[in-house]
Amino acid sequence: MAKAMTTDELRDALDRLGITAEKLAEIIGTSPVTVRRWLMDPDKPTHRQVPPTAAKVIGWIIEGGRPKEWPPAPK
């Protein structure tokens, strides 16, 4: 099972990818409001934790789109 992603890890991922929260929402198929809630201060009542599945997909995007769990691409 994938581990959850912290707010700081998500901010770092957005910086590394050079994209906005809105663009990430579009890429992974969720609403911009959801991504903004993931980015909120964890002490805020409307904060939501990044689900493990979303964290895994974001990690795959950072890795170049091919999950490391997959076998090597054919040459």
Backbone as a ProteinNet text record, in pm:
[ID]
protein_1_A
[PRIMARY]
MAKAMTTDELRDALDRLGITAEKLAEIIGTSPVTVRRWLMDPDKPTHRQVPPTAAKVIGWIIEGGRPKEWPPAPK
[TERTIARY]
84	0	88.7	48.2	123.3	109.9	213.2	205.7	144.1	84.8	24.9	135.5	96.7	189.8	156.4	257.3	233.6	210.6	161.3	141.4	273.7	379.8	511.2	561.7	540.2	581.3	503.7	375.4	295.6	344.9	372.9	426.4	558.5	644.1	771.5	748.7	652	621.5	575.5	489.7	443.5	560.8	650.6	769.2	857.4	882.8	968.3	909.2	775.6	708.6	686.1	693.5	670.8	526.5	432.8	291.1	214	95.2	6.9	-82.1	-147.8	-245.2	-356.7	-397.1	-503.7	-460.9	-336.4	-286.2	-276.4	-230.2	-224.4	-363.5	-461	-599.2	-645	-614.4	-651.7	-581.9	-454.2	-376.1	-426.9	-456.9	-496.7	-647.9	-723.8	-868.5	-945.1	-903.4	-978	-1004.1	-1076.4	-1108.8	-995.8	-981.5	-882.1	-907	-1032.7	-1065.6	-1004.8	-1012.7	-955.5	-805.2	-735.6	-589.9	-558.1	-634.9	-611.2	-632	-728.4	-749.5	-631.2	-570.5	-451.1	-336.2	-333.5	-224.5	-244.5	-362.9	-392.4	-309.5	-297.6	-235.8	-310.4	-239.2	-305.6	-391.4	-370.1	-450.7	-585.7	-605.1	-733.2	-837.7	-962.4	-1066.1	-1101	-1075.6	-1108.7	-992	-877.4	-762.4	-799.2	-749.4	-766.1	-628.9	-607.3	-481.1	-481.6	-365	-351.3	-371.9	-470.3	-491.6	-369	-341.9	-225.8	-224.1	-339.5	-342.9	-299.8	-347.9	-307.8	-158.6	-108.4	34.4	117.6	71.4	143.8	145.9	32.3	24.8	116.4	116	203.6	349.7	384.2	520	556.7	463	488	513.8	436.9	455.6	596.9	640.1	774.8	881	857.5	953.2	955.1	870	868.3	754.1	656.1	536.4	536.7	646.5	651.8	680.6	582.2	603	722.2	801.2	919	879.8	753	704.8	683.4	673.7	650.3	779.8	768	889.6	948.5	1075.1	1137.6	1062.8	1064.6	1000.5	1077.3	1005.6	1075.7	1155.6	1267.3	1353.8	1326.1
-118.2	0	124.9	223.9	349.3	427.8	503.3	586.3	720.9	783.1	914.7	1017.4	1129.6	1237.3	1354.8	1414	1529.9	1654.5	1758.6	1886.6	1938.6	1929.6	1976.2	1894.4	1764.1	1679	1715.5	1747.8	1787.6	1920.8	2015.8	2145.2	2124.8	2038.7	2008.3	1944.8	1854.4	1789	1891.3	1983.9	2087.2	2172.5	2208.1	2285.8	2208	2081.2	1998.1	1984.6	1971.6	1956	2089.2	2198.6	2330.7	2352.1	2297.9	2311.6	2369.6	2418.7	2473.4	2363.7	2396.9	2304.5	2275.3	2376.8	2359.4	2262.7	2275.1	2185.2	2042.1	2025.7	1891.7	1831.1	1910.1	1860.9	1811	1887.4	1847.7	1717.1	1705.6	1588.1	1461.2	1469.9	1348.6	1329.1	1422.6	1403.6	1430.5	1533.3	1574.2	1723.6	1776.3	1918.9	2002.9	2126.3	2216.1	2240.7	2241.5	2260.6	2148.2	2026.3	1912.1	1929.6	1967	1985.1	2099.8	2208.3	2319.3	2275.6	2186.9	2135.2	2050.2	1977.1	1898.9	1991.3	2112.2	2206.9	2295.1	2290.6	2374.3	2332.9	2425.8	2396.8	2279.4	2174.9	2056.6	2085.7	2199.8	2234.5	2295.6	2329.9	2387.1	2276.5	2306.6	2202.3	2152.2	2233.6	2190	2121	2106.7	2036.3	1890	1836.3	1694.2	1636.2	1514	1445	1395.3	1399	1344.6	1193.9	1139.7	994.7	919.2	801.2	723.8	697.8	674.1	648.8	772.5	889.3	1013.6	1037.8	1010.1	1027.1	938.6	817.5	724.5	776.8	825.8	879.3	1000.9	1088.6	1206.1	1161.3	1061	1006.1	952.3	884.1	831.8	945.7	1053.8	1168.5	1224.6	1237.1	1287.8	1195.9	1064.9	967.2	963.5	1039.8	1043.2	965.6	930.9	868.2	717.2	655	509	461.4	399.3	352.7	258.3	276.5	190.4	46.3	24.5	-111	-190.2	-119.6	-186.5	-247.4	-351.5	-405.3	-301.8	-317	-222	-216.2	-97.9	-79.7	-158.7	-219.5	-290.4	-192.3	-238.9	-152.3	-172
0	0	0	-75.5	-84.1	45.3	76.4	196.3	161.2	260.1	239.7	214.7	158.2	127.7	218.8	278.7	364.3	279.1	343.7	275.8	220.8	300.8	254.4	136.2	138.6	25.9	-100.2	-84.7	-201.1	-256.2	-169.2	-215.5	-290	-235.2	-299.6	-436.7	-446	-574	-677.3	-636.7	-729.9	-776.9	-684.9	-722.5	-819.5	-789.8	-876.3	-1016	-1021.6	-1150.7	-1221	-1147.2	-1205	-1246.6	-1168.3	-1201.6	-1083.4	-1113.7	-1011.1	-954	-844.9	-786.2	-886.5	-960.9	-1060	-1170.1	-1214.6	-1319.4	-1266.6	-1143	-1084.7	-1078.7	-1037.1	-1030.5	-1167	-1270.2	-1407	-1446.7	-1416.4	-1455.1	-1387.4	-1257	-1185	-1177.8	-1235.1	-1244.8	-1116.8	-1045	-926	-934.9	-840.8	-846.9	-787.1	-836.4	-777.9	-628.5	-587.7	-445.7	-362	-412.1	-340.1	-321.6	-427.4	-417.2	-322.2	-328.1	-235.2	-89.9	-66.3	69.7	114.7	21.4	54.4	94.3	34.5	57.4	180.4	239.3	356.4	477.1	569.2	698.8	761.4	801.9	859	981.8	1046.6	1163.7	1127.5	1001.3	957.2	948.5	986.5	984.3	844.1	741.3	604.6	534.1	603.3	545.5	520.1	411.8	381	351.7	395.4	368.4	224.3	160.5	25.3	34.7	-38.1	-32.9	-85.5	-30.4	-75	-225.9	-285.3	-429.8	-507.2	-467	-533.4	-512.8	-392.9	-365.5	-457.7	-480.1	-567.5	-711.6	-760.5	-897	-911	-812.5	-816.7	-820.1	-742.7	-745.8	-882.9	-947.2	-1082.2	-1179.8	-1167	-1256.3	-1237.5	-1112.8	-1084.4	-1143.9	-1140.4	-1193.8	-1346.3	-1410.2	-1555.4	-1616.2	-1536.8	-1589.6	-1591	-1554.2	-1553.4	-1411.8	-1348	-1211.1	-1200.2	-1095.7	-1077.4	-1050.5	-1010.6	-985.4	-1114.7	-1228.2	-1355.7	-1407.6	-1491.5	-1553.9	-1650.5	-1685.1	-1777.7	-1911.1	-1970.4	-2100.9	-2206.3	-2301.9	-2409.8	-2494.1	-2544.7	-2627.3	-2773.1
[MASK]
+++++++++++++++++++++++++++++++++++++++++++++++++++++++++++++++++++++++++++

